[in-house]
Amino acid sequence: MVYIEHRFYGETMPFGSAEETLKNAKTLGYLNAAQALADYAAILLHIKEAYSAKHSPLIVIGRSYGGMLAAWFKLKYPHIALGALASSAPLLYFEDTLPKHGYFYIVTKVFKETSQKCHNKIRKSWDEIDKIAAKPNGLSILSKYFKLCNPLNDTFELKSYLSYIYAGTAQYNNRNQFSVASVCEAINTSPPNTKSDLLDQIFAGIFFCFFLLLINRSGREQKLAQAFPKMKI
């Protein structure tokens, strides 16, 4: 089995440093699916040549975006790949092809089926965020609620963070820590040392079932800091 790193991620920077690679549209133009597929084709052909495996069948596998690449690779390079396995790959999920918020309809459905109580709290929290933001120093209050390193400029930032976490939890839902059930359990049963306020409960679900578990599992706080730059870890 071969894992191939996607260009512009990890150490695969076409122009050397990340700073040089990401500095303008000209260099960023090489960050696209077609270029990535061409990379895979070149690498796989090289591997088959190097290991005398020219006639060995090759199956490409991926999930989500990786699944899209796997399916496209089979279509674009049928002489290289015998088949493709694409798991949870939104092949047709492009602008003007499906409902704009179609993915979040599914996320909502997953949370609702897991816990109606949790679903109701999350749904009410959006209005609560707006309600607090409308107060004098409301954004500052929200920043303290969610322990942000820097003050919010608007509620869109906070809602985007929360939506990202809910969507990610639903996408990678499993029976271990990173599950919708775990997030909902924390939201529904806030720890004794927190208030019963709705946003405190939302924060409990996010913090205890996502951030701390990621840190404990990987020990890489920096990874979280990069993903959520405003959140205190």
Buried (B, 14 or more C-beta within 10 A) or exposed (E): EEEBEBBBEEEEBEBEEEEEBEEEEEBEEBBEBEBBBBBBBEEBBEBBEEEEEEEEEBEBBBBBBBBBBBBBBBEBBEEBBEEBBBEEBBEEEEEEEEEEEEBBEEBBEBBBEBBEEBBEBBEEBBEBBEEBBEEEEBBBBBBEBBEBEEEBEEBEBBBEBBEEBBBBBBBEBEEEBBBBBBBBBBBBEBEEEEEEEBBBBBBBBBBBBBBBBBBEEEEEEEEBBEBBEBBEB
